[in-house]
Structure formats: C-alpha cells, structure tokens
Amino acid sequence: MHFLAAGRVKVSKVTRDGKELTLAYRTAGDSFGESCLLEGGPREEMAEAMESSTTAEVERGALEKIISSHAGISYHFARTMIARRRELESKVEQLIFKDVGSKLAELLLNLGSEHGVEAKRGLILGVKITHQEMANLIGSTRETVSLTLSQFKRKGFIETEGRKVILADREGLRSLA
C-alpha cells in the first residue's frame, strides 16, 4: 500500500486492447494500492504519477499488524474503504444512466469542491486536468469532452484561461448534473 505525501497519482484500469478507465485521482494525504493488500492477489489497477510525487510504501505484514493492534486506525481504514466503494458505485451509476453533459458537469463540480479556489469570476479549478483525463473519468472520448466543454463555455457555465477552468455558473452546471 502506498501513502501519497506529495503530488498527484492517477489510479486506473487498462484493458488488454489499451482502453483506459480512470478510477480516481489521489492527492497528498491519500493512499492507494490497498485492495490487493487486503485480498492478497495481484494488482489489478495501474497507478501513474501525474506530477512529481512522493509516496511511502507499507508492506502487507506491517499494515496488518498496525490495523489489528490499533482500533482507531482500523476504523479509519474501514471508513476509507466504504467511501471508495461509494465513489465507484456512483461512477457505475453515472456511466450507465447519465449522458456526457451530465457526467461532465458533475465532474467539474466535484473537482471544484475538492480543488476549487474562489475568485471574482467564479471557482477556479486548482487541479490541472486534460480533456483526455476528463474523458477517462467519465467514460467518454476526448473529442466529445472538448465539444461539451465548448458548449458549456458558450452557455456561460465555464470560462477558460489558458489551461485553467473557471466554474462561472455553478447553478447552471448543477441543473445539468
């Protein structure tokens, strides 16, 4: 299991034919790699540093000792696993039941709540994310995400400034999500 001290890591699944589904991004203070640690099987997810990152690795035996001897840590670990399961259930629901506009609006709102910085023009996303990364997160293509972002921009929901995305009309985005 890895604990991320600094940076940003993408956790994804890649099919044999190279298609990628981004499961999550982990940032400083988060962990990844815990599922195979608990199951004992091989890693099924891929972790890729999206920027310079520092991690601390904890081996299975050491983590099992810590979890079994510290109730507070066990409780925190269980809560983290439940939250991750909810995230994945929400992702499955989005992939099945929502259109690209709804999924993208919800993704932008979530990124804003996690990494947003208030400014006069709106909420600036404090995380750099490419159109391809957005597409991987919502199960779409880069081209469709780019077209949908252009529509959002024309409607005044977002503004862009270089690679910065500004959520100018959060209520408008919420109405789509």
N, C-alpha and C positions, 0 to 999 in steps of 0.2 A: 504494500500500500504506500502511496506517496502523499505527502502533505506539501502543499504549494506555499512556499514562503514569499515568493515574489513572481510576478509575471502573469501570463495567461496561457492556459492549455485547452486545446480542443479535444473532446472525447467523442469518438465516432465509431461507427461500424462500416466496414467496407466489404462489398460483395466480391465474389471471385472475378466478376467482369468489370470491377473498378468503380461501381456506383457507390456513393458515399452518403450516409445519413448521419448528420451531426446530432449527437445525443445531448451534449451540453458543453458549455464553456466553464472552466473552473478558473477562479482568480485567487489571489493571495488569501490565505486562511482556509481555503477549501482542500478537500482530499479527492483522490481518485485511485482506482485500482482495487477497491475493497471487495467487489463482488467475487472475483476469482480467489481472493484471500480467504473468504468465508466458505466458498464452495469447494475449494481445493483443486479445481480444474484449470485448464489453460486459459490464458487471457483471450477474451473474445472481442474486446474493444481496443481501439487504437488511440493512443494519446500523442498529441503533436503540439509542441510549443509554438504558440503564435507570436510570441515575442520573447525576449531574453527572460528566462525563468530559472528559479532556484527551488529545488524540491528536497525533502528529507524522506528517505525510504525507511520503512519499518517492516522487518521481516515477519512472517506469519507467526512464528513461535513467540516472539516478543510481544506482538499485538494481542495474541490470545492470552498471555499472562496478564497484560495490563487490563484487558477487558474483564477477565474473570476475577481479578482482585480489586477492582475499583467500580463500585456500583454507579457512581456519577458518570464515569466515562462510558460505561455500558449503556446507560440511559441516553446520553448524548448521541452515541453511535446509533442506537435504535431509532431515535428521532430523525437523524440524518437519513437513514435508510428509508424511513417512511416518507419523508419529504421528497426524496429522489424517486420513489415509486409513484407518488402523486404527480410529479413532473412528467414522468414517462406516460402515465395514464392520460394526462392532459394532452400530451403530444400525439398519442394514438387517436384520441377523440378529434383533435384538430385535423389530423391527416385524413381521417375518414369523412368527417361531417362538414368541414368548412372550406370555403373557396379561398383562392390565393389572396384576394384583397383582405378578407377577414383574418387569415393567418398572419399576413404581413403586418396589418395594423396592430394585432395583439403582440407580435414580436417586438415591434417598435415601442409600444407602451411598456412592455416588460423590461426592455433594455433601458428605457428612460427611468423606470422606477428603481432599477438596480444600479445604473451607472450615470444617471442624468445630473446635469448641473444647470440650475436655474439661471436664466439670462433675460434681458428685456424682450428679445424676440421669441422666447419660448424655452423649452427644455432641450439643452444641447446634450446629445448622447456622448458620454465621456469614454466610450469604448470605440475603437476603430474596427469596423466590420465591413467586409467587402460584400458586393451583391451576391457573389458565389456563396459566401458563408451564410448569408441570409437564406438563400435558396436551399442550401443543405439543411438548415434548421427547420424549414417549413415544408420540405419535401416537394420542391418546385425546381424550376430551371433559372439560371442567371438571367436569361433574356426576359422571362416572364416577370421576375422580380424587378428588373430595370424598367420595364414598361409600367408596372403597377406603381413604382415609386414616382415615375413621371406623372402619372395620373394624380397621385397624392399631392404632388407639387403644384399641378395646375389647379387643384381644388383648394389649395392653401392649407392643407393639413400639415405639410412639412416644408422646410426650406433647406437648401444645401449651401454650404460654404466650403469649397474645396471638397475634402472627404468628410467634413463634419455634417451630421444630420441634425436638424433642429426641429423638434416637435412643436410647430407653431399653433396647431389647433388640436389639442388632446381630446376634447369632447367630440370633435369630428371623427377622429380615429376610433374613439370608444364606440361611436354609433355603428362602425363597421365591424368591430371585433366580436 
